[in-house]
């Protein structure tokens, strides 16, 4: 066990847990790097700290209390006194542990290309894993309609109607009350919904992190993109159609904005020879995050080769 793991194991006799619930903190506009923290305290006192809806830290009871005070911006001296009284430990030890946790979280927030499992010894899980009181993420299929010319398998036989704006806003509110901090709007093509900006703003009002999965066609409209950003959209995945210049334009526009962007590509026997050219072009545009899928088992070896090629370009899967 390394020193960081020992840090999280080295806690004291348990006190009565803090009340279960969800708490969030958003860095002020003047912060060097914008970020959000969502902390969900479980009934047993343990906690889940979600950093920008991408890195999940599993915390035992005492670590969760430190994270609670970090989210609430409690002065360190006050935190040390509170923990010292609750766990009957020296105030100096409590202050050191709080500062250590704060420093490690700041590393996760501010360092690029950092694997918290390897470097910090934290456990890292994908949404919906583990025994938790509620999922970390809710995917909202706003519509099963698709952009003209785009073919997509959608379960329309199970859908009798699209939900109205008020119904979706109620779902977002209930999700927040249940402790779900991450909302992803998907479809079909969610940008076909005229109320998408309103729904993003509704989630933003709750304090939820929001993402969008899109073909990107409407993202190439600068005015529409700005409305989404002003409403509070946090991240976006564009499913690239390599044959569409509008799709490429959408990526160029998104890269230039203050939003986390990933681009999705599908690897097939037909495009495997040109795939590295697509990666070169995306890298040249400043794309860092890629999502690649394939349903063809024969592509496995080629995909493994692409992983190194992508890493050599400074990109991440």
MITI-803746 format. One record per residue (C-alpha): residue in one letter; x negated, y, z negated. Coordinates in Angstrom, 1 decimal, always signed. Each point is the difference from the previous one (the first is absolute). Example, Ala and Ser with C-alpha at 12.3 -4.5 7.8 and 13.67 -1.06 7.14 Angstrom:
// residues 2
<r><type>A</type><px>-12.3</px><py>-4.5</py><pz>-7.8</pz></r>
<r><type>S</type><px>-1.4</px><py>+3.4</py><pz>+0.7</pz></r>
***
This chain:
// residues 317
<r><type>X</type><px>+0.0</px><py>+0.0</py><pz>+0.0</pz></r>
<r><type>X</type><px>-1.5</px><py>+3.4</py><pz>+1.0</pz></r>
<r><type>X</type><px>-0.1</px><py>+3.1</py><pz>-2.1</pz></r>
<r><type>X</type><px>+3.1</px><py>+1.6</py><pz>+1.6</pz></r>
<r><type>X</type><px>+2.1</px><py>-3.1</py><pz>-0.5</pz></r>
<r><type>X</type><px>-1.2</px><py>-0.1</py><pz>-3.6</pz></r>
<r><type>X</type><px>+1.1</px><py>+3.6</py><pz>-0.4</pz></r>
<r><type>X</type><px>+3.6</px><py>-1.0</py><pz>+0.7</pz></r>
<r><type>X</type><px>-0.2</px><py>-3.1</py><pz>-2.2</pz></r>
<r><type>X</type><px>-1.6</px><py>+1.9</py><pz>-2.9</pz></r>
<r><type>X</type><px>+3.2</px><py>+1.3</py><pz>-1.6</pz></r>
<r><type>X</type><px>+1.4</px><py>-0.1</py><pz>-3.4</pz></r>
<r><type>X</type><px>+2.8</px><py>-1.4</py><pz>-2.1</pz></r>
<r><type>X</type><px>+3.3</px><py>+0.8</py><pz>+1.6</pz></r>
<r><type>X</type><px>+2.3</px><py>+2.8</py><pz>-1.0</pz></r>
<r><type>X</type><px>+3.6</px><py>+0.4</py><pz>+0.9</pz></r>
<r><type>X</type><px>+0.1</px><py>+0.4</py><pz>+3.8</pz></r>
<r><type>X</type><px>+0.9</px><py>+3.4</py><pz>+1.6</pz></r>
<r><type>X</type><px>+3.6</px><py>+0.0</py><pz>+1.4</pz></r>
<r><type>X</type><px>+0.3</px><py>-1.7</py><pz>+3.4</pz></r>
<r><type>X</type><px>+0.4</px><py>+2.4</py><pz>+2.9</pz></r>
<r><type>X</type><px>-1.5</px><py>+1.7</py><pz>+3.0</pz></r>
<r><type>X</type><px>-2.2</px><py>+3.1</py><pz>-0.1</pz></r>
<r><type>X</type><px>-1.7</px><py>+1.9</py><pz>+2.8</pz></r>
<r><type>X</type><px>-2.6</px><py>+2.7</py><pz>+0.6</pz></r>
<r><type>X</type><px>-0.7</px><py>+1.9</py><pz>+3.2</pz></r>
<r><type>X</type><px>-3.2</px><py>+2.0</py><pz>+0.3</pz></r>
<r><type>X</type><px>+0.5</px><py>+3.8</py><pz>+0.5</pz></r>
<r><type>X</type><px>-0.3</px><py>+1.5</py><pz>+3.5</pz></r>
<r><type>X</type><px>-3.4</px><py>+1.5</py><pz>-0.9</pz></r>
<r><type>X</type><px>-1.5</px><py>-3.4</py><pz>-0.8</pz></r>
<r><type>X</type><px>-3.0</px><py>-1.0</py><pz>+2.1</pz></r>
<r><type>X</type><px>+1.7</px><py>-3.3</py><pz>+1.0</pz></r>
<r><type>X</type><px>+3.8</px><py>-0.3</py><pz>-0.3</pz></r>
<r><type>X</type><px>+1.2</px><py>-3.2</py><pz>-1.8</pz></r>
<r><type>X</type><px>+2.8</px><py>-1.5</py><pz>-1.9</pz></r>
<r><type>X</type><px>+0.1</px><py>-2.3</py><pz>-3.0</pz></r>
<r><type>X</type><px>+3.0</px><py>-2.2</py><pz>-0.9</pz></r>
<r><type>X</type><px>+0.0</px><py>-1.8</py><pz>-3.3</pz></r>
<r><type>X</type><px>+2.5</px><py>-2.7</py><pz>-0.8</pz></r>
<r><type>X</type><px>+0.0</px><py>-1.1</py><pz>-3.6</pz></r>
<r><type>X</type><px>+1.5</px><py>-3.5</py><pz>-0.5</pz></r>
<r><type>X</type><px>+2.0</px><py>-1.0</py><pz>-3.1</pz></r>
<r><type>X</type><px>-3.0</px><py>-2.0</py><pz>-1.4</pz></r>
<r><type>X</type><px>-2.1</px><py>+3.1</py><pz>+0.1</pz></r>
<r><type>X</type><px>-2.1</px><py>-0.9</py><pz>+3.0</pz></r>
<r><type>X</type><px>-0.1</px><py>+2.3</py><pz>+3.0</pz></r>
<r><type>X</type><px>-0.4</px><py>+0.3</py><pz>+3.7</pz></r>
<r><type>X</type><px>-1.8</px><py>+3.1</py><pz>+1.3</pz></r>
<r><type>X</type><px>+0.6</px><py>+0.7</py><pz>+3.6</pz></r>
<r><type>X</type><px>-2.5</px><py>+2.3</py><pz>+1.7</pz></r>
<r><type>X</type><px>+1.3</px><py>+1.6</py><pz>+3.2</pz></r>
<r><type>X</type><px>+2.2</px><py>-3.0</py><pz>+0.5</pz></r>
<r><type>X</type><px>-3.0</px><py>-2.1</py><pz>+1.1</pz></r>
<r><type>X</type><px>-2.0</px><py>-1.1</py><pz>-3.0</pz></r>
<r><type>X</type><px>+1.7</px><py>-1.8</py><pz>-2.9</pz></r>
<r><type>X</type><px>-1.8</px><py>-0.3</py><pz>-3.3</pz></r>
<r><type>X</type><px>+1.4</px><py>-2.5</py><pz>-2.5</pz></r>
<r><type>X</type><px>-0.5</px><py>+1.4</py><pz>-3.5</pz></r>
<r><type>X</type><px>+0.4</px><py>-1.6</py><pz>-3.4</pz></r>
<r><type>X</type><px>+1.8</px><py>+1.8</py><pz>-2.7</pz></r>
<r><type>X</type><px>-2.8</px><py>+2.3</py><pz>-1.2</pz></r>
<r><type>X</type><px>-1.2</px><py>+0.8</py><pz>+3.4</pz></r>
<r><type>X</type><px>+3.6</px><py>+0.8</py><pz>+1.1</pz></r>
<r><type>X</type><px>+0.2</px><py>+2.5</py><pz>-2.9</pz></r>
<r><type>X</type><px>-3.2</px><py>+1.7</py><pz>+1.1</pz></r>
<r><type>X</type><px>+1.5</px><py>+0.2</py><pz>+3.6</pz></r>
<r><type>X</type><px>+3.2</px><py>+1.4</py><pz>-1.5</pz></r>
<r><type>X</type><px>-1.9</px><py>+2.9</py><pz>-1.5</pz></r>
<r><type>X</type><px>-2.0</px><py>+0.5</py><pz>+3.2</pz></r>
<r><type>X</type><px>+3.3</px><py>+0.3</py><pz>+2.0</pz></r>
<r><type>X</type><px>+1.4</px><py>+2.3</py><pz>-2.6</pz></r>
<r><type>X</type><px>-3.2</px><py>+2.1</py><pz>+0.0</pz></r>
<r><type>X</type><px>-0.3</px><py>-0.3</py><pz>-3.8</pz></r>
<r><type>X</type><px>-3.2</px><py>+1.7</py><pz>-1.3</pz></r>
<r><type>X</type><px>-2.8</px><py>-2.6</py><pz>-0.6</pz></r>
<r><type>X</type><px>-0.4</px><py>+0.9</py><pz>-3.6</pz></r>
<r><type>X</type><px>+3.7</px><py>-0.5</py><pz>-0.6</pz></r>
<r><type>X</type><px>-0.1</px><py>-3.3</py><pz>+1.7</pz></r>
<r><type>X</type><px>-2.9</px><py>-1.2</py><pz>-2.1</pz></r>
<r><type>X</type><px>+1.7</px><py>+1.0</py><pz>-3.2</pz></r>
<r><type>X</type><px>+3.3</px><py>-1.7</py><pz>+1.0</pz></r>
<r><type>X</type><px>-1.7</px><py>-3.3</py><pz>+1.1</pz></r>
<r><type>X</type><px>-2.2</px><py>+0.0</py><pz>-3.1</pz></r>
<r><type>X</type><px>+3.0</px><py>+0.2</py><pz>-2.2</pz></r>
<r><type>X</type><px>+2.0</px><py>-2.6</py><pz>+1.9</pz></r>
<r><type>X</type><px>-2.7</px><py>-2.6</py><pz>+0.2</pz></r>
<r><type>X</type><px>-2.1</px><py>+0.8</py><pz>-3.1</pz></r>
<r><type>X</type><px>-3.3</px><py>+0.7</py><pz>+1.9</pz></r>
<r><type>X</type><px>-2.5</px><py>+2.8</py><pz>-0.1</pz></r>
<r><type>X</type><px>+1.0</px><py>+3.1</py><pz>+1.8</pz></r>
<r><type>X</type><px>-3.3</px><py>+0.1</py><pz>+1.8</pz></r>
<r><type>X</type><px>+0.6</px><py>-3.5</py><pz>+1.4</pz></r>
<r><type>X</type><px>+3.5</px><py>+1.0</py><pz>+1.2</pz></r>
<r><type>X</type><px>-1.3</px><py>+3.1</py><pz>+1.7</pz></r>
<r><type>X</type><px>-2.8</px><py>-1.9</py><pz>+1.8</pz></r>
<r><type>X</type><px>+2.5</px><py>-2.6</py><pz>+1.2</pz></r>
<r><type>X</type><px>+2.4</px><py>+2.6</py><pz>+1.3</pz></r>
<r><type>X</type><px>-2.8</px><py>+1.9</py><pz>+1.8</pz></r>
<r><type>X</type><px>-1.3</px><py>-3.3</py><pz>+1.5</pz></r>
<r><type>X</type><px>+3.5</px><py>-0.9</py><pz>+1.4</pz></r>
<r><type>X</type><px>+0.5</px><py>+3.6</py><pz>+1.3</pz></r>
<r><type>X</type><px>-3.4</px><py>-0.2</py><pz>+1.8</pz></r>
<r><type>X</type><px>+0.7</px><py>-3.3</py><pz>+1.6</pz></r>
<r><type>X</type><px>+3.4</px><py>+1.2</py><pz>+1.3</pz></r>
<r><type>X</type><px>-1.6</px><py>+3.1</py><pz>+1.4</pz></r>
<r><type>X</type><px>-2.5</px><py>-2.2</py><pz>+1.9</pz></r>
<r><type>X</type><px>+2.9</px><py>-1.9</py><pz>+1.6</pz></r>
<r><type>X</type><px>+1.7</px><py>+3.3</py><pz>+0.9</pz></r>
<r><type>X</type><px>-3.0</px><py>+1.8</py><pz>+1.4</pz></r>
<r><type>X</type><px>-2.3</px><py>-2.7</py><pz>+1.5</pz></r>
<r><type>X</type><px>+0.5</px><py>-1.2</py><pz>+3.6</pz></r>
<r><type>X</type><px>-0.3</px><py>-3.6</py><pz>+1.1</pz></r>
<r><type>X</type><px>-0.1</px><py>-1.3</py><pz>-3.6</pz></r>
<r><type>X</type><px>+1.2</px><py>-3.5</py><pz>-0.9</pz></r>
<r><type>X</type><px>+1.2</px><py>+0.3</py><pz>-3.6</pz></r>
<r><type>X</type><px>-0.1</px><py>-3.8</py><pz>-0.4</pz></r>
<r><type>X</type><px>-3.7</px><py>-0.2</py><pz>+0.8</pz></r>
<r><type>X</type><px>-1.3</px><py>+3.2</py><pz>-1.5</pz></r>
<r><type>X</type><px>+2.2</px><py>+0.7</py><pz>-3.0</pz></r>
<r><type>X</type><px>+1.2</px><py>-3.4</py><pz>-1.0</pz></r>
<r><type>X</type><px>+3.7</px><py>+1.0</py><pz>+0.1</pz></r>
<r><type>X</type><px>+2.6</px><py>-2.5</py><pz>+1.3</pz></r>
<r><type>X</type><px>+1.6</px><py>+1.2</py><pz>+3.2</pz></r>
<r><type>X</type><px>+3.3</px><py>-1.4</py><pz>+1.2</pz></r>
<r><type>X</type><px>+2.3</px><py>+0.6</py><pz>+2.9</pz></r>
<r><type>X</type><px>+3.6</px><py>+1.2</py><pz>-0.6</pz></r>
<r><type>X</type><px>+2.4</px><py>-2.6</py><pz>-1.2</pz></r>
<r><type>X</type><px>-2.7</px><py>-2.3</py><pz>-1.5</pz></r>
<r><type>X</type><px>-0.2</px><py>-1.0</py><pz>-3.7</pz></r>
<r><type>X</type><px>+2.6</px><py>-0.1</py><pz>-2.7</pz></r>
<r><type>X</type><px>+1.2</px><py>+3.6</py><pz>-0.2</pz></r>
<r><type>X</type><px>+3.3</px><py>+1.7</py><pz>-0.9</pz></r>
<r><type>X</type><px>+0.5</px><py>+1.4</py><pz>+3.5</pz></r>
<r><type>X</type><px>-1.8</px><py>+0.0</py><pz>+3.4</pz></r>
<r><type>X</type><px>-2.5</px><py>+2.7</py><pz>+0.7</pz></r>
<r><type>X</type><px>+1.5</px><py>+0.8</py><pz>+3.5</pz></r>
<r><type>X</type><px>+3.3</px><py>+0.1</py><pz>+1.7</pz></r>
<r><type>X</type><px>+0.2</px><py>-0.2</py><pz>+3.8</pz></r>
<r><type>X</type><px>+3.1</px><py>+1.9</py><pz>+1.3</pz></r>
<r><type>X</type><px>+1.1</px><py>-1.1</py><pz>+3.5</pz></r>
<r><type>X</type><px>+1.9</px><py>+3.2</py><pz>+0.9</pz></r>
<r><type>X</type><px>+1.1</px><py>-1.2</py><pz>+3.4</pz></r>
<r><type>X</type><px>-0.5</px><py>-2.9</py><pz>+2.4</pz></r>
<r><type>X</type><px>+0.1</px><py>+2.2</py><pz>+3.0</pz></r>
<r><type>X</type><px>-3.2</px><py>+0.2</py><pz>+2.0</pz></r>
<r><type>X</type><px>-1.5</px><py>+2.7</py><pz>+2.3</pz></r>
<r><type>X</type><px>+0.8</px><py>-0.3</py><pz>+3.7</pz></r>
<r><type>X</type><px>-2.2</px><py>-2.5</py><pz>+1.7</pz></r>
<r><type>X</type><px>-1.1</px><py>-1.7</py><pz>-3.3</pz></r>
<r><type>X</type><px>+0.9</px><py>-3.6</py><pz>-0.5</pz></r>
<r><type>X</type><px>+0.3</px><py>-1.2</py><pz>-3.6</pz></r>
<r><type>X</type><px>+1.5</px><py>-3.0</py><pz>-1.7</pz></r>
<r><type>X</type><px>+2.5</px><py>+1.4</py><pz>-2.5</pz></r>
<r><type>X</type><px>+2.7</px><py>-1.8</py><pz>-2.0</pz></r>
<r><type>X</type><px>+2.9</px><py>+2.0</py><pz>+1.4</pz></r>
<r><type>X</type><px>+2.3</px><py>-3.0</py><pz>-0.3</pz></r>
<r><type>X</type><px>-0.1</px><py>+0.5</py><pz>-3.8</pz></r>
<r><type>X</type><px>+0.7</px><py>+3.7</py><pz>+0.1</pz></r>
<r><type>X</type><px>+3.5</px><py>+1.5</py><pz>+0.3</pz></r>
<r><type>X</type><px>-1.0</px><py>+3.6</py><pz>-0.4</pz></r>
<r><type>X</type><px>-2.8</px><py>+2.4</py><pz>-1.0</pz></r>
<r><type>X</type><px>+0.1</px><py>+1.5</py><pz>-3.5</pz></r>
<r><type>X</type><px>+0.9</px><py>+3.6</py><pz>-0.3</pz></r>
<r><type>X</type><px>-2.4</px><py>+2.6</py><pz>-1.4</pz></r>
<r><type>X</type><px>+1.7</px><py>+0.1</py><pz>-3.4</pz></r>
<r><type>X</type><px>-0.2</px><py>-3.7</py><pz>-0.3</pz></r>
<r><type>X</type><px>-3.7</px><py>-0.1</py><pz>+0.7</pz></r>
<r><type>X</type><px>-0.6</px><py>+2.9</py><pz>-2.5</pz></r>
<r><type>X</type><px>+1.8</px><py>-2.0</py><pz>-2.6</pz></r>
<r><type>X</type><px>-2.2</px><py>-3.1</py><pz>+0.8</pz></r>
<r><type>X</type><px>-3.1</px><py>+2.2</py><pz>-0.4</pz></r>
<r><type>X</type><px>+1.2</px><py>+1.3</py><pz>-3.3</pz></r>
<r><type>X</type><px>+0.8</px><py>-3.5</py><pz>-1.3</pz></r>
<r><type>X</type><px>-3.4</px><py>-1.2</py><pz>+1.1</pz></r>
<r><type>X</type><px>-1.7</px><py>+2.7</py><pz>-1.9</pz></r>
<r><type>X</type><px>+2.1</px><py>-0.7</py><pz>-3.1</pz></r>
<r><type>X</type><px>-1.0</px><py>-3.7</py><pz>+0.3</pz></r>
<r><type>X</type><px>-3.7</px><py>+1.0</py><pz>+0.1</pz></r>
<r><type>X</type><px>-0.7</px><py>-0.3</py><pz>+3.7</pz></r>
<r><type>X</type><px>-2.5</px><py>+2.7</py><pz>+0.9</pz></r>
<r><type>X</type><px>-0.7</px><py>-0.7</py><pz>+3.7</pz></r>
<r><type>X</type><px>+2.5</px><py>+0.3</py><pz>+2.8</pz></r>
<r><type>X</type><px>-0.7</px><py>-0.9</py><pz>+3.6</pz></r>
<r><type>X</type><px>+2.4</px><py>+1.0</py><pz>+2.8</pz></r>
<r><type>X</type><px>+0.2</px><py>-2.5</py><pz>+2.8</pz></r>
<r><type>X</type><px>+2.4</px><py>-1.4</py><pz>+2.6</pz></r>
<r><type>X</type><px>+0.4</px><py>-0.5</py><pz>+2.9</pz></r>
<r><type>X</type><px>-1.3</px><py>+3.5</py><pz>+0.6</pz></r>
<r><type>X</type><px>+0.6</px><py>+2.2</py><pz>-3.1</pz></r>
<r><type>X</type><px>-0.7</px><py>+3.2</py><pz>+1.8</pz></r>
<r><type>X</type><px>+3.2</px><py>-0.4</py><pz>+2.0</pz></r>
<r><type>X</type><px>+1.9</px><py>+0.8</py><pz>-3.2</pz></r>
<r><type>X</type><px>+0.9</px><py>+3.7</py><pz>-0.1</pz></r>
<r><type>X</type><px>-0.2</px><py>+0.0</py><pz>-3.8</pz></r>
<r><type>X</type><px>-3.5</px><py>-1.5</py><pz>-0.3</pz></r>
<r><type>X</type><px>-1.5</px><py>+3.3</py><pz>-1.2</pz></r>
<r><type>X</type><px>+2.8</px><py>+0.4</py><pz>-2.6</pz></r>
<r><type>X</type><px>-0.6</px><py>-3.6</py><pz>-1.3</pz></r>
<r><type>X</type><px>-3.8</px><py>+0.7</py><pz>-0.3</pz></r>
<r><type>X</type><px>+0.8</px><py>+3.1</py><pz>-1.9</pz></r>
<r><type>X</type><px>+2.4</px><py>-1.9</py><pz>-2.3</pz></r>
<r><type>X</type><px>-2.7</px><py>-2.5</py><pz>-0.9</pz></r>
<r><type>X</type><px>-2.5</px><py>+2.8</py><pz>-0.5</pz></r>
<r><type>X</type><px>+2.4</px><py>+1.7</py><pz>-2.4</pz></r>
<r><type>X</type><px>+0.0</px><py>-3.2</py><pz>-2.0</pz></r>
<r><type>X</type><px>-3.7</px><py>-0.2</py><pz>-0.1</pz></r>
<r><type>X</type><px>-0.3</px><py>-3.0</py><pz>+2.3</pz></r>
<r><type>X</type><px>-2.8</px><py>-0.6</py><pz>+2.4</pz></r>
<r><type>X</type><px>+1.4</px><py>-0.3</py><pz>+3.6</pz></r>
<r><type>X</type><px>-1.3</px><py>-1.7</py><pz>+3.1</pz></r>
<r><type>X</type><px>+1.2</px><py>-0.4</py><pz>+3.6</pz></r>
<r><type>X</type><px>-0.3</px><py>-2.8</py><pz>+2.5</pz></r>
<r><type>X</type><px>+0.6</px><py>+1.4</py><pz>+3.5</pz></r>
<r><type>X</type><px>-0.7</px><py>-0.4</py><pz>+3.7</pz></r>
<r><type>X</type><px>-1.3</px><py>+3.5</py><pz>-0.2</pz></r>
<r><type>X</type><px>+2.0</px><py>+1.5</py><pz>+2.9</pz></r>
<r><type>X</type><px>+1.6</px><py>+2.7</py><pz>-2.1</pz></r>
<r><type>X</type><px>-3.2</px><py>+0.6</py><pz>-1.9</pz></r>
<r><type>X</type><px>-1.4</px><py>+1.6</py><pz>+3.1</pz></r>
<r><type>X</type><px>+2.5</px><py>+2.7</py><pz>-0.5</pz></r>
<r><type>X</type><px>-1.9</px><py>+2.5</py><pz>-2.2</pz></r>
<r><type>X</type><px>+3.0</px><py>+1.7</py><pz>-1.5</pz></r>
<r><type>X</type><px>+1.5</px><py>-3.4</py><pz>-1.1</pz></r>
<r><type>X</type><px>-3.3</px><py>-1.1</py><pz>-1.4</pz></r>
<r><type>X</type><px>-0.3</px><py>+3.2</py><pz>-2.0</pz></r>
<r><type>X</type><px>+3.5</px><py>-0.5</py><pz>-1.5</pz></r>
<r><type>X</type><px>-0.9</px><py>-3.5</py><pz>-1.2</pz></r>
<r><type>X</type><px>-3.2</px><py>+1.3</py><pz>-1.6</pz></r>
<r><type>X</type><px>+1.7</px><py>+2.9</py><pz>-1.7</pz></r>
<r><type>X</type><px>+2.7</px><py>-2.4</py><pz>-1.3</pz></r>
<r><type>X</type><px>-2.8</px><py>-2.0</py><pz>-1.7</pz></r>
<r><type>X</type><px>-0.9</px><py>-3.0</py><pz>+2.3</pz></r>
<r><type>X</type><px>-3.2</px><py>-1.6</py><pz>-1.5</pz></r>
<r><type>X</type><px>-1.1</px><py>-2.6</py><pz>+2.6</pz></r>
<r><type>X</type><px>+0.9</px><py>-1.3</py><pz>+3.4</pz></r>
<r><type>X</type><px>-0.6</px><py>-3.1</py><pz>+2.1</pz></r>
<r><type>X</type><px>+0.3</px><py>+0.5</py><pz>+3.7</pz></r>
<r><type>X</type><px>+0.6</px><py>-3.1</py><pz>+2.1</pz></r>
<r><type>X</type><px>-2.1</px><py>+0.8</py><pz>+3.0</pz></r>
<r><type>X</type><px>+1.1</px><py>-0.6</py><pz>+3.6</pz></r>
<r><type>X</type><px>-3.3</px><py>+0.1</py><pz>+1.8</pz></r>
<r><type>X</type><px>+1.7</px><py>+0.7</py><pz>+3.3</pz></r>
<r><type>X</type><px>+1.8</px><py>+3.1</py><pz>-1.3</pz></r>
<r><type>X</type><px>-1.8</px><py>+3.3</py><pz>+0.0</pz></r>
<r><type>X</type><px>+2.7</px><py>+1.4</py><pz>-2.3</pz></r>
<r><type>X</type><px>-0.9</px><py>-2.7</py><pz>-2.5</pz></r>
<r><type>X</type><px>-3.7</px><py>+1.1</py><pz>+0.2</pz></r>
<r><type>X</type><px>+1.0</px><py>+3.6</py><pz>-0.4</pz></r>
<r><type>X</type><px>+2.0</px><py>-0.8</py><pz>-3.1</pz></r>
<r><type>X</type><px>-3.2</px><py>-1.5</py><pz>-1.5</pz></r>
<r><type>X</type><px>-2.1</px><py>+3.0</py><pz>+0.9</pz></r>
<r><type>X</type><px>+2.6</px><py>+2.3</py><pz>-1.6</pz></r>
<r><type>X</type><px>+0.2</px><py>-2.1</py><pz>-3.2</pz></r>
<r><type>X</type><px>-3.8</px><py>-0.3</py><pz>-0.4</pz></r>
<r><type>X</type><px>-0.2</px><py>+3.8</py><pz>-0.1</pz></r>
<r><type>X</type><px>+2.5</px><py>+0.3</py><pz>-2.8</pz></r>
<r><type>X</type><px>-0.3</px><py>-0.5</py><pz>-3.7</pz></r>
<r><type>X</type><px>+1.6</px><py>-3.4</py><pz>-0.2</pz></r>
<r><type>X</type><px>-1.3</px><py>-3.6</py><pz>-0.4</pz></r>
<r><type>X</type><px>+0.2</px><py>-1.7</py><pz>+3.4</pz></r>
<r><type>X</type><px>-0.3</px><py>-3.6</py><pz>+1.1</pz></r>
<r><type>X</type><px>+0.4</px><py>-1.3</py><pz>+3.6</pz></r>
<r><type>X</type><px>+1.4</px><py>-3.4</py><pz>+0.7</pz></r>
<r><type>X</type><px>-1.1</px><py>-2.1</py><pz>+3.0</pz></r>
<r><type>X</type><px>+1.2</px><py>-3.5</py><pz>+1.1</pz></r>
<r><type>X</type><px>-2.7</px><py>-2.3</py><pz>+1.3</pz></r>
<r><type>X</type><px>+1.1</px><py>-2.3</py><pz>+2.9</pz></r>
<r><type>X</type><px>-1.8</px><py>-2.1</py><pz>+2.6</pz></r>
<r><type>X</type><px>+0.9</px><py>+2.6</py><pz>+2.6</pz></r>
<r><type>X</type><px>-1.7</px><py>+2.9</py><pz>-1.8</pz></r>
<r><type>X</type><px>-2.9</px><py>-1.7</py><pz>-1.8</pz></r>
<r><type>X</type><px>-2.5</px><py>+1.0</py><pz>+2.6</pz></r>
<r><type>X</type><px>+1.0</px><py>+3.7</py><pz>-0.3</pz></r>
<r><type>X</type><px>+0.4</px><py>+0.0</py><pz>-3.8</pz></r>
<r><type>X</type><px>-3.4</px><py>+1.4</py><pz>-0.8</pz></r>
<r><type>X</type><px>+0.6</px><py>+2.8</py><pz>+2.4</pz></r>
<r><type>X</type><px>+3.2</px><py>+0.9</py><pz>-1.9</pz></r>
<r><type>X</type><px>-2.0</px><py>-0.1</py><pz>-3.3</pz></r>
<r><type>X</type><px>-2.7</px><py>+2.3</py><pz>+1.5</pz></r>
<r><type>X</type><px>+2.6</px><py>+2.5</py><pz>+1.1</pz></r>
<r><type>X</type><px>+1.7</px><py>+0.0</py><pz>-3.4</pz></r>
<r><type>X</type><px>-3.3</px><py>+0.4</py><pz>-1.8</pz></r>
<r><type>X</type><px>-0.8</px><py>+2.9</py><pz>+2.2</pz></r>
<r><type>X</type><px>+3.2</px><py>+1.7</py><pz>-1.0</pz></r>
<r><type>X</type><px>-0.8</px><py>-0.3</py><pz>-3.6</pz></r>
<r><type>X</type><px>+2.3</px><py>-2.9</py><pz>-1.0</pz></r>
<r><type>X</type><px>-1.4</px><py>-1.8</py><pz>-3.0</pz></r>
<r><type>X</type><px>+2.7</px><py>-2.5</py><pz>-1.0</pz></r>
<r><type>X</type><px>+1.1</px><py>-2.8</py><pz>+2.4</pz></r>
<r><type>X</type><px>+2.7</px><py>-2.7</py><pz>-0.3</pz></r>
<r><type>X</type><px>-0.3</px><py>-2.9</py><pz>+2.4</pz></r>
<r><type>X</type><px>+2.3</px><py>-2.9</py><pz>+0.4</pz></r>
<r><type>X</type><px>+0.3</px><py>-3.0</py><pz>+2.3</pz></r>
<r><type>X</type><px>+2.4</px><py>-2.8</py><pz>+0.3</pz></r>
<r><type>X</type><px>-2.3</px><py>-2.1</py><pz>+2.2</pz></r>
<r><type>X</type><px>-2.1</px><py>-2.5</py><pz>-1.9</pz></r>
<r><type>X</type><px>-2.5</px><py>-0.1</py><pz>+2.8</pz></r>
<r><type>X</type><px>-0.9</px><py>+3.6</py><pz>-0.9</pz></r>
<r><type>X</type><px>-1.4</px><py>-0.9</py><pz>-3.4</pz></r>
<r><type>X</type><px>-3.7</px><py>-0.2</py><pz>+1.0</pz></r>
<r><type>X</type><px>+0.3</px><py>+3.2</py><pz>+2.1</pz></r>
<r><type>X</type><px>+1.6</px><py>+1.8</py><pz>-2.9</pz></r>
<r><type>X</type><px>-2.8</px><py>-1.0</py><pz>-2.4</pz></r>
<r><type>X</type><px>-2.5</px><py>+1.4</py><pz>+2.5</pz></r>
<r><type>X</type><px>+2.0</px><py>+3.2</py><pz>+0.2</pz></r>
<r><type>X</type><px>-0.2</px><py>+0.5</py><pz>-3.8</pz></r>
<r><type>X</type><px>-3.8</px><py>+0.5</py><pz>+0.2</pz></r>
<r><type>X</type><px>+0.4</px><py>+2.3</py><pz>+3.1</pz></r>
<r><type>X</type><px>+2.5</px><py>+2.1</py><pz>-2.0</pz></r>
<r><type>X</type><px>-2.2</px><py>+0.2</py><pz>-3.0</pz></r>
<r><type>X</type><px>-2.9</px><py>+1.1</py><pz>+2.2</pz></r>
<r><type>X</type><px>+2.1</px><py>+3.0</py><pz>+1.1</pz></r>
<r><type>X</type><px>+0.6</px><py>+1.0</py><pz>-3.6</pz></r>
<r><type>X</type><px>+3.6</px><py>-1.0</py><pz>+0.1</pz></r>
<r><type>X</type><px>+2.1</px><py>-2.1</py><pz>-2.4</pz></r>
<r><type>X</type><px>+2.6</px><py>-2.7</py><pz>+0.4</pz></r>
***
